Amino acid sequence: MSHHKHDHEHCHHDHENNHDFFNESASTWDNHAHDMDFQNIEKILDRVPFSPDDQILDVGAGTGILVPFLIKRQLNNFTAIDSSEKMAAHYSKKYPGRKIVVGDYEQILFPKGSFDKIIIFNTFPHFAHPENAIKNSLHYLKKGGRLVIAHSMSRHELNKHHAKHAAVAHDVLVDAPTLTAMLEKAGFTHISVDDGAYYFALAQA
């Protein structure tokens, strides 16, 4: 029992470190975006069956890397959420008038059936309890809505990259069978997980 408690405390401590790390990184975050990130965003969004009137939730939106890509596709009904107050402040400065919520996605923050699409981009490894993020996504999606979990790097590249930074060293992307099992357990269907040049998972509520 004590070992389990220690693991929980360790996980909570890592989660707090993450929050500090992202707050401290907010002012320079956009400088770290690479051309490959942008190239893969286009590829990722091409694989999502959007409709023009979709209500979209951008989870872990940071400073708003997805915003211009969504607007380019004439997808204007989107809400952002990020746990970092400073990231959210930069988002609001870059995109005044766009809605961003500061909060912990592992807590219930939106009414049931609020969204048609939920995109968790470059964020999934940072959840302390990813199963809660998946469960909440199902709650927030309308019936038939889609959850996208994606990363601009492959799982192998991302895990190697995070290992270099102490604050996120334990934040790893899970393999395809593990994520598939998590999505199935939560109640998602029509699940596909592709860990190629970039990581992409799609599931239906």
C-alpha positions in Angstrom: 0.0 0.0 0.0 2.8 2.4 0.9 4.5 1.8 -2.5 1.2 2.7 -4.3 0.9 5.8 -2.2 4.4 6.8 -3.0 3.7 6.3 -6.7 0.7 8.5 -6.5 2.6 11.3 -4.7 5.4 11.0 -7.2 2.9 11.3 -10.0 1.3 14.4 -8.3 4.7 16.0 -7.8 5.6 15.4 -11.5 2.2 17.0 -12.5 3.0 20.1 -10.4 6.5 20.3 -12.0 4.8 20.2 -15.4 2.6 23.1 -14.5 5.6 25.2 -13.4 7.6 24.1 -16.5 4.9 25.2 -18.9 4.3 28.5 -17.1 8.0 29.2 -17.2 8.3 28.2 -20.9 5.2 30.2 -22.1 7.0 33.4 -23.2 9.4 31.5 -25.5 7.2 28.5 -26.4 6.5 29.7 -30.0 10.3 29.8 -30.7 10.5 26.1 -30.3 8.0 25.2 -33.0 9.6 23.4 -35.9 8.7 23.2 -39.6 8.0 19.5 -39.1 5.4 20.3 -36.4 3.5 22.5 -38.9 3.8 20.0 -41.7 2.5 17.2 -39.5 -0.4 19.3 -38.2 -1.7 19.6 -41.8 -1.4 15.8 -42.2 -3.1 15.2 -38.8 -6.1 17.5 -39.5 -6.5 16.0 -43.0 -7.4 12.7 -41.3 -10.2 14.1 -39.2 -13.7 14.1 -40.7 -14.6 17.7 -39.8 -17.9 19.4 -40.6 -18.1 23.2 -41.0 -20.3 23.7 -38.0 -18.4 21.4 -35.7 -17.9 22.6 -32.1 -14.3 21.8 -31.4 -12.3 21.6 -28.2 -8.5 22.1 -28.4 -7.0 20.5 -25.3 -3.6 21.6 -24.0 -3.8 24.5 -26.6 -0.8 26.2 -25.2 -0.1 29.4 -27.1 -2.5 28.4 -29.9 -0.4 26.4 -32.4 -3.6 24.9 -33.9 -5.6 28.1 -34.3 -4.4 29.2 -37.8 -4.8 25.7 -39.1 -8.4 25.5 -37.9 -9.2 29.0 -39.2 -7.6 28.1 -42.6 -10.1 25.2 -42.8 -13.0 27.5 -41.9 -13.5 25.8 -38.6 -14.3 28.7 -36.4 -16.3 27.2 -33.6 -13.5 26.2 -31.2 -12.8 26.5 -27.5 -9.3 26.0 -26.1 -8.3 24.7 -22.7 -4.9 24.8 -21.0 -3.8 24.2 -17.4 -1.1 26.9 -17.6 -2.2 30.4 -16.8 0.7 32.0 -18.7 0.2 29.8 -21.8 -3.4 30.9 -21.8 -2.4 34.6 -21.4 -0.2 34.3 -24.5 -3.0 32.6 -26.3 -5.4 35.4 -25.5 -2.8 38.0 -26.5 -2.3 36.3 -29.9 -5.9 35.6 -30.5 -8.0 38.2 -28.7 -11.7 37.3 -28.5 -11.0 33.5 -28.8 -12.3 31.5 -25.9 -9.7 29.8 -23.7 -10.4 28.1 -20.4 -7.7 27.7 -17.7 -8.2 24.5 -16.0 -7.3 20.8 -15.4 -8.8 18.6 -18.1 -8.8 15.7 -15.7 -11.6 17.5 -13.9 -15.1 17.9 -15.2 -15.2 21.4 -16.8 -17.9 21.3 -19.5 -21.4 20.0 -19.8 -22.1 16.6 -21.3 -22.3 16.5 -25.1 -20.7 20.0 -25.7 -18.4 19.1 -28.6 -18.4 17.3 -32.0 -14.6 17.0 -32.0 -11.9 17.0 -29.3 -8.3 17.4 -30.3 -5.6 16.5 -27.8 -2.4 17.6 -29.7 1.1 17.4 -28.3 -0.5 17.1 -24.8 -1.5 13.5 -24.0 1.8 12.5 -22.3 1.5 15.3 -19.8 -1.7 14.0 -18.1 -1.1 12.6 -14.6 -4.0 10.3 -15.1 -4.7 9.9 -18.9 -7.6 7.5 -18.3 -9.4 10.5 -16.7 -8.7 12.7 -19.7 -10.2 9.9 -22.0 -13.2 9.4 -19.8 -13.9 13.2 -19.7 -13.5 13.4 -23.5 -16.3 10.8 -23.9 -18.5 12.8 -21.5 -17.9 16.1 -23.4 -18.5 14.6 -26.9 -21.8 14.4 -28.6 -22.9 10.9 -29.7 -20.9 10.0 -32.8 -18.3 12.8 -32.1 -14.6 12.1 -32.5 -11.6 12.2 -30.2 -8.2 12.9 -31.8 -5.1 12.2 -29.8 -2.1 13.2 -31.8 1.6 14.2 -31.6 3.8 15.9 -34.2 6.5 13.3 -33.4 6.5 9.5 -33.4 6.2 7.8 -30.0 9.9 6.8 -30.1 11.1 10.3 -31.0 8.9 12.0 -28.4 9.9 9.7 -25.6 13.5 10.2 -26.5 13.0 14.0 -26.6 11.2 14.2 -23.2 14.0 12.1 -21.6 16.4 15.1 -22.1 14.2 17.4 -19.9 13.9 16.6 -16.2 10.4 18.3 -15.8 8.8 16.0 -18.5 11.2 13.0 -18.4 8.4 10.7 -17.1 5.8 12.0 -19.7 5.8 9.3 -22.3 3.4 8.4 -25.1 1.8 5.0 -24.7 2.0 2.4 -27.4 -0.9 1.7 -29.8 -2.2 -1.4 -27.9 -2.2 0.4 -24.6 -4.0 3.4 -25.9 -6.5 1.2 -27.8 -7.3 -0.6 -24.6 -7.8 2.7 -22.7 -10.2 4.0 -25.3 -12.2 0.8 -25.4 -12.4 0.7 -21.6 -13.8 4.2 -21.6 -16.5 3.3 -24.2 -15.1 4.6 -27.4 -15.6 2.7 -30.7 -14.1 2.7 -34.2 -10.6 3.2 -32.8 -7.5 3.5 -34.9 -4.0 4.3 -33.6 -1.1 5.0 -36.0 2.4 5.4 -34.7 4.3 6.3 -37.9 6.2 9.5 -38.7 3.8 11.1 -36.3 1.4 9.8 -33.7 -2.3 9.8 -34.5 -5.3 8.2 -32.9 -9.0 8.6 -33.8 -12.0 7.2 -31.8 -15.7 7.7 -31.9 -18.0 8.4 -29.0 
